Amino acid sequence: MNFIRKTVCSKLGMMLLVAIILIVVLVLGLTNWTDKDRISNDFAEQLFKYPLPPKTKVIENEQANGKHLVGGSGGYWGVIASVRLSTRLSKEEILMYYQKAELFKYPKSDKRGVEPEIYFQGDFQKVESSEGDYYRDKEGTRRFLSNYYYESGKKVNDRILKENHSHEVEYVVQITSDFDYFLNID
């Protein structure tokens, strides 16, 4: 009789232990997924909520997230947020507006250092990926705000800036970063 009780208690104890382990694994997995999602959304919201320049309207907001989105060894979660805009401002006015802005915060940090990328109509292409869509210039590279200025702060005499327009111009402002995520579990 004692032997039967010990066997039953042992089996119940083992089942309870397995159930607890499963619950812990599920909770950690869900927390990890939610954390990546929350951190990515918080990063993107910085750009989506950023005040627009005058005479400007939003065409679309997009966010892309993924393990292999930004590049590297795969131990980081990438996030790209972009806003496609239409404005009556000149390209120089647009650059001046964003040059006065602070850098954006890194994901999971209060430290600022994420420089916005700016792509003007005729010089951007939309890149479609399984993690979401984002933008690059026509050569497929990133075009940071600082690419439009020399180190001295003087504007680069680029054909993009010389174009005169009296109509609405489209442009994209985009921020890109990545972050180390808990346990690196997909």
C-alpha positions as CSV (number, residue, x, y, z in Angstrom):
1,M,0.0,0.0,0.0
2,N,2.8,2.4,0.9
3,F,4.5,1.5,-2.4
4,I,1.4,2.4,-4.4
5,R,1.0,5.8,-2.5
6,K,4.7,6.6,-3.2
7,T,4.3,5.7,-6.9
8,V,1.1,7.8,-7.3
9,C,2.6,10.7,-5.4
10,S,5.8,10.4,-7.5
11,K,3.8,10.4,-10.7
12,L,1.6,13.4,-9.6
13,G,4.8,15.3,-8.5
14,M,6.4,14.6,-11.9
15,M,3.3,15.7,-13.8
16,L,3.1,18.8,-11.6
17,L,6.7,19.6,-12.3
18,V,6.3,19.2,-16.0
19,A,3.2,21.4,-16.0
20,I,5.1,24.1,-14.1
21,I,8.0,24.0,-16.5
22,L,5.6,24.2,-19.5
23,I,3.8,27.2,-18.0
24,V,7.1,29.0,-17.3
25,V,8.3,28.3,-20.9
26,L,5.0,29.6,-22.3
27,V,5.0,32.7,-20.2
28,L,8.7,33.5,-21.1
29,G,7.9,32.9,-24.8
30,L,4.9,35.2,-24.7
31,T,6.7,37.8,-22.7
32,N,9.6,37.7,-25.2
33,W,7.3,38.1,-28.2
34,T,5.4,40.9,-26.6
35,D,8.6,42.7,-25.6
36,K,9.9,42.7,-29.2
37,D,6.6,43.9,-30.4
38,R,6.2,46.6,-27.7
39,I,9.8,47.9,-28.1
40,S,9.5,48.0,-31.9
41,N,6.2,49.9,-31.7
42,D,7.6,52.4,-29.2
43,F,10.5,53.1,-31.5
44,A,8.3,53.6,-34.5
45,E,5.8,55.8,-32.6
46,Q,8.6,58.4,-32.1
47,L,8.5,59.1,-35.8
48,F,4.8,58.6,-36.3
49,K,4.0,61.2,-33.5
50,Y,6.8,63.6,-34.5
51,P,5.3,67.0,-35.5
52,L,4.9,67.6,-39.2
53,P,6.5,70.6,-40.9
54,P,4.0,73.3,-42.1
55,K,2.2,72.7,-45.4
56,T,2.8,68.9,-45.1
57,K,0.5,66.0,-44.9
58,V,1.0,62.3,-44.3
59,I,0.5,59.9,-47.2
60,E,1.3,56.7,-45.2
61,N,3.1,55.3,-42.2
62,E,4.9,52.0,-42.3
63,Q,6.8,49.8,-39.8
64,A,8.9,46.8,-40.5
65,N,10.3,44.4,-37.8
66,G,12.4,41.3,-38.0
67,K,15.4,39.4,-37.0
68,H,17.3,39.7,-40.3
69,L,15.8,43.1,-41.3
70,V,18.7,45.4,-40.5
71,G,21.6,42.9,-41.0
72,G,24.3,41.6,-38.8
73,S,24.6,38.2,-37.0
74,G,20.9,37.7,-36.3
75,G,21.2,38.3,-32.6
76,Y,19.3,41.5,-32.9
77,W,15.8,42.5,-33.7
78,G,15.6,45.2,-36.4
79,V,12.9,47.8,-36.7
80,I,12.4,50.4,-39.5
81,A,9.7,53.1,-39.3
82,S,8.9,55.4,-42.2
83,V,6.5,58.2,-43.0
84,R,5.8,59.1,-46.6
85,L,4.8,62.8,-46.8
86,S,3.6,65.4,-49.3
87,T,4.5,69.0,-48.9
88,R,4.6,72.4,-50.6
89,L,7.9,73.2,-48.9
90,S,11.2,73.2,-50.8
91,K,13.7,70.5,-50.3
92,E,16.0,72.9,-48.5
93,E,13.2,73.9,-46.1
94,I,12.5,70.2,-45.4
95,L,16.2,69.6,-44.6
96,M,16.4,72.6,-42.4
97,Y,13.3,71.5,-40.5
98,Y,14.7,68.0,-39.7
99,Q,18.2,69.4,-39.1
100,K,16.8,71.3,-36.2
101,A,15.2,68.2,-34.7
102,E,16.9,66.1,-32.0
103,L,18.1,62.6,-32.9
104,F,15.6,59.9,-32.2
105,K,16.0,57.5,-29.2
106,Y,17.4,54.0,-29.7
107,P,15.0,51.1,-29.0
108,K,15.1,50.1,-25.3
109,S,17.0,53.2,-24.4
110,D,16.6,56.9,-23.5
111,K,19.8,57.6,-25.3
112,R,19.4,59.6,-28.5
113,G,21.5,58.8,-31.6
114,V,19.2,57.6,-34.3
115,E,19.6,59.9,-37.3
116,P,16.6,60.2,-39.6
117,E,17.0,59.1,-43.2
118,I,15.4,61.4,-45.9
119,Y,14.5,60.4,-49.4
120,F,13.1,62.8,-51.9
121,Q,10.6,62.1,-54.7
122,G,12.5,60.7,-57.7
123,D,15.3,59.4,-55.5
124,F,13.6,56.7,-53.4
125,Q,12.4,53.2,-54.0
126,K,10.2,51.1,-51.8
127,V,11.8,47.8,-50.7
128,E,9.3,45.0,-50.0
129,S,10.4,42.4,-47.6
130,S,8.6,39.6,-45.6
131,E,9.1,41.6,-42.4
132,G,7.5,44.8,-43.9
133,D,8.3,47.5,-46.4
134,Y,10.9,50.3,-46.1
135,Y,12.7,52.7,-48.3
136,R,16.2,53.2,-49.8
137,D,17.6,55.6,-52.4
138,K,17.7,54.5,-56.1
139,E,21.1,53.0,-55.6
140,G,19.8,50.9,-52.7
141,T,21.7,52.7,-50.0
142,R,20.6,54.6,-46.9
143,R,20.5,58.4,-47.2
144,F,20.9,60.0,-43.8
145,L,20.0,63.6,-43.2
146,S,23.8,64.3,-42.7
147,N,24.4,63.1,-46.3
148,Y,22.9,66.4,-47.5
149,Y,25.5,68.5,-45.5
150,Y,29.3,68.8,-45.4
151,E,30.9,68.5,-42.0
152,S,31.0,72.3,-41.8
153,G,27.2,72.3,-41.9
154,K,27.0,73.8,-45.4
155,K,24.5,72.1,-47.7
156,V,25.9,69.8,-50.4
157,N,25.3,71.3,-53.8
158,D,23.4,68.3,-55.0
159,R,21.1,68.1,-58.0
160,I,18.4,67.0,-55.7
161,L,18.5,70.2,-53.8
162,K,18.8,72.4,-56.9
163,E,15.6,71.3,-58.4
164,N,13.0,74.1,-58.2
165,H,9.4,73.2,-57.8
166,S,6.1,75.0,-57.4
167,H,4.1,71.9,-56.8
168,E,3.7,69.3,-54.1
169,V,6.8,67.1,-53.5
170,E,6.8,63.7,-51.9
171,Y,9.5,62.6,-49.5
172,V,10.1,59.9,-46.9
173,V,11.5,60.3,-43.4
174,Q,12.7,57.0,-42.0
175,I,14.4,55.8,-38.8
176,T,16.2,52.5,-38.5
177,S,17.7,50.6,-35.6
178,D,18.0,47.3,-33.9
179,F,18.2,45.9,-30.4
180,D,19.2,42.8,-28.5
181,Y,16.1,40.9,-27.4
182,F,15.6,38.6,-24.5
183,L,17.0,35.1,-25.0
184,N,17.1,35.7,-28.8
185,I,14.2,33.3,-29.2
186,D,12.2,33.5,-32.5
